Amino acid sequence: MKETKLGDFEETILLLVGILDKEAYAFKIAEEFESQTERAVSIGAVHSTLNRLGEKGFLTSEMGASTAERGGRRKRIYTITAAGQRALQESRDFKVSLWNQYPSLAGGNLNFNF
């Protein structure tokens, strides 16, 4: 049976694919991950996660046009599928449900007194 849940890193990569839209290729996703999280990530980790998300049916990809800036090499552009959008929605709903059950946060009161 194919796994249909998202890990935290998978969820972040899937969200970045959606944010980047037509510019969602591995190197750009890695750059955006580092920019948004202020954490380093290897291009290999991004590639393996993109492949895993594709195997789960959450992403599709196609080769873009070659560009002179890349010496004629083409980029593989990723797109979120309907199943990927559902997985993101379910993940968000689950986390919102947990946050709403957290007693001191229920009702929107953020109060972390340490």
C-alpha positions in Angstrom: 0.0 0.0 0.0 1.3 3.4 -0.9 1.9 5.8 2.0 -0.4 8.8 1.8 0.7 10.9 4.8 3.2 13.7 4.7 6.2 14.0 6.9 7.2 17.5 8.1 10.0 17.9 5.5 7.8 16.6 2.7 5.0 19.0 3.7 7.4 21.9 3.6 8.8 20.9 0.2 5.2 20.4 -1.2 4.3 23.9 0.1 7.3 25.4 -1.6 6.4 23.7 -4.9 3.0 25.5 -4.6 4.6 28.8 -3.7 7.1 28.7 -6.5 4.6 27.5 -9.1 6.2 27.7 -12.6 9.7 28.1 -11.0 9.4 24.9 -8.9 12.6 23.1 -9.8 14.9 21.4 -7.4 17.7 24.0 -7.1 15.1 26.9 -6.7 13.2 24.8 -4.1 16.4 24.3 -2.1 17.2 28.0 -2.3 13.6 28.9 -1.1 13.8 26.3 1.7 17.0 27.9 3.0 15.5 31.4 2.6 12.3 30.6 4.4 13.7 28.4 7.2 17.2 29.8 7.6 18.4 26.1 7.5 20.7 24.5 5.0 19.5 21.6 2.9 21.3 19.5 0.4 20.1 19.3 -3.2 20.2 15.5 -2.8 17.7 15.7 0.1 15.4 17.9 -2.0 15.7 15.5 -5.0 14.9 12.4 -3.0 11.9 14.1 -1.4 10.6 15.3 -4.7 10.9 11.7 -6.0 9.2 10.3 -3.0 6.3 12.8 -3.3 6.0 11.8 -7.0 5.8 8.1 -6.0 3.0 9.0 -3.6 1.1 10.7 -6.4 1.4 14.2 -4.8 3.6 15.7 -7.6 4.1 15.5 -11.3 7.0 16.9 -13.3 7.9 17.7 -16.8 11.0 19.1 -18.4 11.0 22.8 -19.1 12.6 24.5 -22.1 16.4 24.8 -22.3 17.9 28.1 -21.4 21.2 29.8 -22.3 21.8 30.7 -18.7 22.0 27.0 -17.9 24.2 26.2 -20.9 21.2 24.7 -22.8 20.3 22.3 -19.9 16.6 21.9 -19.1 15.0 22.2 -15.7 12.5 19.6 -14.3 9.5 21.6 -13.2 7.2 20.1 -10.4 3.5 20.6 -10.1 1.2 19.6 -7.2 -1.5 17.1 -8.1 -5.1 17.1 -6.7 -3.9 14.3 -4.3 -1.1 16.5 -3.2 -3.5 19.4 -2.5 -5.7 17.1 -0.5 -2.7 15.8 1.5 -1.7 19.4 2.3 -5.3 20.3 3.3 -5.5 17.2 5.6 -2.2 18.0 7.2 -3.2 21.6 7.9 -6.6 20.6 9.2 -5.0 18.0 11.6 -2.5 20.6 12.9 -5.1 23.3 13.4 -7.2 20.7 15.3 -4.3 20.0 17.6 -3.6 23.7 18.2 -7.3 24.3 19.0 -7.2 21.5 21.6 -4.2 23.0 23.4 -5.9 24.4 26.5 -4.1 27.7 26.9 -4.4 28.4 23.2 -8.1 27.5 22.8 -9.9 30.7 21.9 -6.9 32.2 20.2 -5.1 33.2 23.4 -1.4 32.7 22.8 0.2 32.8 26.2 3.6 31.2 26.6 4.8 32.4 30.0 8.0 30.7 30.8 
